[in-house]
C-alpha cells in the first residue's frame, strides 16, 4: 500500500457490491487483497473462490492464521461455520474480485486511457503493435499480453500461463502504470477473462475496444459459438461503463471514503472508440455491442473500411502496401509477413490515429517493428535453411500460417509440433492432417502433455497425418522429446528448406503431470544450430 494513502476500510471496498451482506464490522482497516491463502499478509482481505481444482473456502482457516483481517465468501459454497473476523457474503465471490480489486487499487483505470484487444487470433501481436505505435506517437504506455508485461520502459516476460491475469493482478498493474506516468494501458482481453463467469476485466474503465477476428474456439468453455462471440463482445459493451461506479463517486463526494480514491470521476481521459476488422463477418455484431457514445472505426484489406490496405506486395522481409485512412494516405513497409499481420498493423494504426498520434510518426513506428517474441520469429545464425518459431497451436492458425509460408520454401517445408494435453482432443488429428498437406516432413513431439500420456497425444496427431497420406518413418516421425525433435528436423533440412517450430512460441516451460520443464524455443533452436556449426 502507498505510504501516503490513508487506510481503507472494508466498507470502502464494498460500494460496488450492492448484493453483499456483511457479518461483523465493516469499519475494519484493510491493507491487502488476496485470493490465494498463501499470499495473505496481516490485515489483508481474503477472497475465497471456488476454482476447477481447488476451493478457496477450504483455506479460510489458513488465511486467518496468516493474518487475514476479513473474508469474502461465496454464498453457494460457504459452510457458515463461525468465524472470528468480519465476513462478506456474496452471490459470486469470483466475479466480486474485479470490483474489490479496482476499489482497493483506487480505480486506476480512470487515470489511464485503457485499450482492450480481443479476438480469436492476433491479440498478442496487435497489443504489442498498439503499444509500439502509441510510443512512436509520443505516448507513454503499459501493456499486459500473453507474451509480456510492460510498465513504461520496464518490460518482462509473462510467465503466468494466463493471457489475461486475474482481476487483482490486472488492477495492480494498472495502478503501477498510472503511478509510472503512463498515458495508456494496452490489455489483451481473452474470452475467458471477459465472460460473466470470470469478470477478470471488470471495472477497468475501457476507452477503446478492438476486434481482430472471430473463429470457432474455446467452445469447451463457452458452450457455443454464439456465447463465445457474446462474451468477446462484452469488451465493446464495457465502453459504456464510467471510470468509477456512480455509488463510489457519490460516496467520495460526500466524504464517506477513507482511501485514496479521487472525489469525482475524471473527464473522458481518452477518445472512446470501437474498432473492428471489417473483413470479419462478425464485425457489425461487435459494433452494435458498443454504446452510442463510442465512435466507430473499421479497418480491412478486402471490405470497404475507414482504414484500408491496398496493393499488398510480399517481400523477403514482410509486406509492402498502401494504406488509406481518414487522416491521410501513405505507403507502408511492414517487416512482418502475411495478410493477418497487415490486419494487425491496421488495427494498431487505427488505435494510434484515433488517439491523436500523427500519421507519419505512427507509420514510422510500424515500419520499425521487426517482430514479436515467439510470433513468426525468424532464427538466423547463418544456416542455409530458414527457421521460424511461432505460437500457432490449433487448426485455424495452422492453416493460416502454413498456407502463407509454403511459397517461401524453395525446397522442402519441415515442421515440429505437438498438441496440448487436457485440452481439446478433437483438434489433434486436424493439426496432423493440415501439417501433412502443406509440409514434406513432420516431427511430432511434446507441447504440454500435462497429465495425459504423451505417446497417446502424438498418436492422435499421427492418425490425422496418416489420413492425409503421410507414412511413419518417411513423411513423419514421433519424437516426444522436443529438443531431440528440433535437432532431427534440422538434420533433415537442406539449402532453401524452411523449418517451422510451432506451438510453444514465447512460452517458458513445457508442462508435465508432475513438473514444468523450463523451455525457450528460440534459444533451443539457436543451440541446435550452433551444434551444427552455425554461429553467425
JOBELSUL-V938282 format. One record per residue. PSI is psi in whole degrees, 0 to 359 (* if undefined). OMEGA is omega in radians with two decimals (NA if undefined). NEAR is the number of other C-alpha atoms within 10 Angstrom. Layout:
BEGIN
PSI,OMEGA,NEAR  PSI,OMEGA,NEAR
END
This chain:
BEGIN
144,3.14,12  140,-3.13,9  325,-3.06,6  358,-3.07,7  125,3.09,12  152,-3.14,14  139,3.04,17  144,2.98,23  159,3.11,19  320,-3.11,24  331,3.12,17  330,-3.07,24  350,-2.99,23  3,-3.06,21  331,3.14,21  18,3.07,20  72,-3.03,14  338,-3.11,9  2,-3.12,12  142,3.06,21  134,-3.07,15  127,2.99,17  116,-3.07,14  186,-3.05,14  128,3.06,13  3,-3.06,17  6,3.14,12  143,-3.14,17  141,3.13,19  126,-3.08,22  358,-3.14,19  171,3.14,20  130,-3.11,23  145,3.02,21  3,3.05,21  119,-3.05,16  334,3.14,22  345,-3.13,11  9,3.11,13  134,3.04,23  159,-3.12,20  129,3.14,15  2,-3.07,18  158,2.97,22  121,-3.14,30  123,3.13,29  114,-3.13,29  118,-3.08,27  134,3.05,25  118,3.12,19  191,3.14,9  323,-3.04,6  334,-3.04,6  139,3.07,10  116,-3.11,14  339,3.13,21  337,3.11,22  351,-3.06,16  18,3.12,17  315,-3.14,22  320,3.12,13  321,3.12,15  318,3.13,29  322,3.13,23  329,3.12,13  359,3.02,17  15,3.11,16  132,-3.11,27  334,-3.11,24  166,-3.08,27  149,2.91,26  128,-3.10,28  164,3.10,27  124,-3.07,22  336,-3.10,16  338,-2.99,12  350,-3.12,17  135,-3.11,18  1,3.08,11  28,3.03,10  145,-3.14,6  138,-3.11,7  135,-3.12,14  58,3.10,10  155,3.08,15  140,-3.14,20  130,3.07,24  118,-3.12,22  123,-3.12,20  156,3.06,20  333,-3.10,16  102,-3.05,21  333,3.12,24  310,-3.11,24  342,3.08,20  343,-3.10,25  319,-3.07,26  306,3.11,25  326,3.10,27  316,-3.12,29  320,3.12,25  316,3.14,27  316,-3.12,25  324,-3.12,28  8,3.05,25  30,3.12,22  62,-3.08,28  336,3.14,27  340,3.13,26  353,3.12,26  9,-3.13,27  154,2.85,28  122,-3.02,24  123,-3.06,28  124,3.11,27  136,3.12,26  119,3.08,27  168,-3.11,28  172,3.13,22  320,-3.11,20  150,2.98,19  5,-3.08,21  311,-3.08,25  315,3.13,25  315,-3.12,25  319,3.11,28  316,-3.14,30  321,3.10,28  317,3.09,27  314,3.12,30  313,-3.08,27  324,-3.13,21  322,3.06,29  319,3.09,29  319,3.09,21  333,3.10,21  1,3.05,22  11,-3.12,14  151,3.00,19  138,-2.99,20  158,2.91,26  163,-3.07,28  144,2.90,24  126,3.13,28  172,3.06,25  327,-3.02,24  310,-2.99,26  158,2.85,18  153,-3.13,18  135,3.03,21  106,-3.07,24  231,-3.12,21  350,-3.08,10  130,-3.10,8  139,-3.13,13  156,-3.07,10  145,2.99,16  101,-3.11,20  14,-3.03,15  345,-3.01,13  18,3.01,12  122,3.09,13  318,3.05,21  117,-3.12,23  173,3.06,22  160,-3.03,19  316,3.14,26  322,3.10,22  320,3.11,15  310,-3.09,21  324,3.09,29  321,3.09,18  318,3.10,22  319,3.12,31  320,3.11,22  320,3.11,17  315,3.14,25  317,3.13,23  330,-3.13,13  0,3.10,15  20,3.11,16  144,3.05,21  325,-3.05,21  148,2.95,29  129,3.11,30  120,-3.02,28  123,2.98,30  121,-3.00,27  107,3.14,29  163,3.13,25  324,3.09,26  313,-3.10,20  329,-3.11,23  338,-3.03,23  153,-3.12,23  332,-3.12,15  341,3.13,12  310,3.06,20  35,-3.13,21  335,-3.04,29  16,3.05,32  149,3.04,27  27,3.07,26  337,-3.10,31  52,-3.09,26  138,3.07,30  330,-3.11,29  133,3.05,26  134,-3.09,30  133,3.01,30  127,3.05,32  305,-3.12,25  169,3.10,22  125,3.00,19  175,3.13,14  111,-3.08,12  153,3.07,18  29,-3.12,16  342,3.06,13  330,3.11,10  313,-3.02,12  337,3.07,17  327,-3.14,10  160,3.09,14  323,3.14,15  316,3.14,11  321,3.09,15  312,3.13,24  318,3.14,21  321,3.11,19  320,3.06,21  320,-3.07,24  347,3.08,25  335,3.06,22  318,-3.12,32  322,3.08,27  331,-3.12,21  347,3.12,23  344,3.13,26  349,-3.07,18  139,3.07,16  158,-3.14,20  321,3.03,26  146,-3.12,25  150,-3.12,17  321,-3.12,15  325,3.13,13  315,3.12,24  319,3.14,20  316,3.12,16  323,3.13,15  317,3.13,20  329,-3.12,14  354,-3.14,10  17,-3.08,10  355,-3.11,12  145,3.08,22  337,-3.07,15  172,-3.06,18  66,3.06,18  130,-3.12,22  148,-3.02,18  333,3.11,15  156,3.08,15  138,3.12,20  155,3.01,12  166,-3.09,10  121,-2.98,14  349,3.13,17  161,3.12,20  121,-2.97,14  123,-3.06,22  144,2.90,26  118,-3.02,27  122,-3.05,29  156,3.07,28  107,-3.09,28  346,3.06,25  346,3.11,18  133,-3.09,17  347,-3.14,10  9,-3.03,16  314,-3.07,18  326,3.11,13  319,-3.12,13  323,3.06,23  321,-3.14,24  335,-3.14,14  341,-3.12,18  149,3.11,23  163,-3.11,17  336,-3.12,11  345,-3.13,11  136,3.00,20  156,3.11,15  143,3.06,17  134,3.11,21  154,3.04,24  154,-3.07,28  167,2.93,23  314,-3.04,21  317,-3.06,12  155,2.98,14  136,-3.07,12  162,3.11,18  318,3.08,17  120,-2.98,23  133,3.05,21  133,3.10,26  170,3.07,14  46,3.13,12  132,-3.14,17  108,3.11,13  142,3.10,16  174,3.12,14  330,-3.11,9  335,-3.06,12  246,-3.10,17  133,2.95,20  143,-3.12,21  173,3.01,16  137,-3.11,15  132,3.09,21  131,-3.11,16  166,3.02,18  347,-3.13,12  3,3.14,13  175,-3.12,11  152,-3.08,15  153,2.93,14  155,-3.13,14  126,3.05,18  103,-3.05,20  131,-3.14,25  28,3.11,20  135,-3.07,27  154,2.92,20  149,3.09,21  324,-3.11,18  327,3.09,18  332,3.01,20  315,3.12,23  319,3.08,23  319,-3.14,28  321,3.10,27  320,3.09,27  314,3.13,27  319,3.11,26  318,3.13,27  316,3.12,28  311,-3.08,27  316,-3.10,26  321,3.13,20  337,-3.14,19  10,2.99,19  6,3.08,15  134,3.11,21  141,-3.11,17  313,-3.12,19  320,-3.13,14  322,3.13,18  316,3.13,25  318,3.12,24  321,3.12,16  318,3.10,19  320,-3.11,25  342,3.13,16  343,-3.09,14  121,-3.09,16  357,3.11,14  164,3.10,17  137,-3.08,18  124,3.10,21  6,3.13,24  105,-3.08,21  45,-3.08,24  121,3.14,21  135,3.09,17  115,-3.05,17  111,3.05,17  29,3.11,17  7,3.13,13  154,-3.07,20  3,3.10,14  156,-3.14,21  148,3.04,23  128,3.13,25  132,3.05,21  128,3.13,24  157,-3.06,23  357,-3.09,19  125,-3.05,23  18,3.06,20  168,-3.04,18  318,-3.12,19  313,-3.12,18  326,3.05,19  311,-3.12,21  315,-3.09,17  312,-3.07,14  314,-3.08,19  322,3.10,19  322,-3.13,17  320,-3.02,14  339,-3.08,16  317,-3.14,15  343,-3.10,10  346,3.13,15  113,3.12,17  341,3.05,12  232,-3.08,16  153,3.00,21  127,-3.03,27  139,-3.08,27  142,3.05,27  125,3.14,27  167,3.04,26  205,3.08,28  145,-3.00,29  141,3.03,24  155,3.13,21  30,3.08,13  189,-3.06,15  107,-3.13,14  331,-3.05,14  336,-3.08,11  342,-2.99,19  306,3.10,25  332,3.09,24  318,3.08,24  317,3.13,25  318,-3.12,30  318,-3.14,23  314,3.13,19  321,-3.14,28  325,-3.14,25  320,-3.02,15  332,-2.96,18  152,-3.11,23  331,-3.07,16  134,-3.05,25  134,2.97,29  109,-3.11,26  128,-2.94,28  187,3.11,26  143,2.89,29  284,3.00,26  84,-3.07,23  331,-3.06,24  231,-3.08,19  2,-3.14,12  158,3.07,15  120,-3.05,13  322,-3.12,21  326,3.12,16  321,3.10,12  311,-3.11,24  324,3.12,27  323,3.12,16  324,3.05,19  316,-3.10,27  325,3.13,28  320,3.09,16  320,3.12,21  319,-3.14,27  323,3.07,17  331,3.12,14  5,3.01,17  358,-3.14,12  145,3.14,24  131,-3.12,15  135,-3.13,14  336,3.11,10  305,-3.12,10  344,3.09,17  158,3.06,23  158,3.07,21  114,3.14,19  90,-3.07,19  321,3.13,20  114,-2.99,13  322,3.11,22  318,3.12,17  324,3.13,14  319,3.11,23  317,-3.14,25  324,3.09,19  322,3.12,17  318,3.13,19  327,3.11,23  334,3.13,12  343,-2.97,13  139,3.06,21  181,-3.13,16  133,3.12,13  353,3.10,16  166,3.11,19  124,3.12,24  125,-3.14,26  129,3.07,25  104,-2.95,28  147,2.94,26  329,-3.12,25  321,3.09,27  241,-3.05,23  349,-2.92,24  144,-3.02,21  10,3.13,19  160,2.95,18  125,-3.02,19  127,3.04,19  176,-3.05,18  320,-3.02,12  3,3.13,8  164,3.03,10  118,3.14,13  120,3.10,12  140,-3.05,10  139,3.02,17  102,-3.02,16  314,-3.12,23  318,3.13,22  322,3.12,11  320,3.10,15  318,3.14,22  320,3.12,17  319,3.13,16  322,3.10,19  322,3.12,22  323,3.09,15  332,3.11,11  358,3.09,13  6,-3.14,12  113,-3.06,15  1,-3.06,13  *,NA,8
END
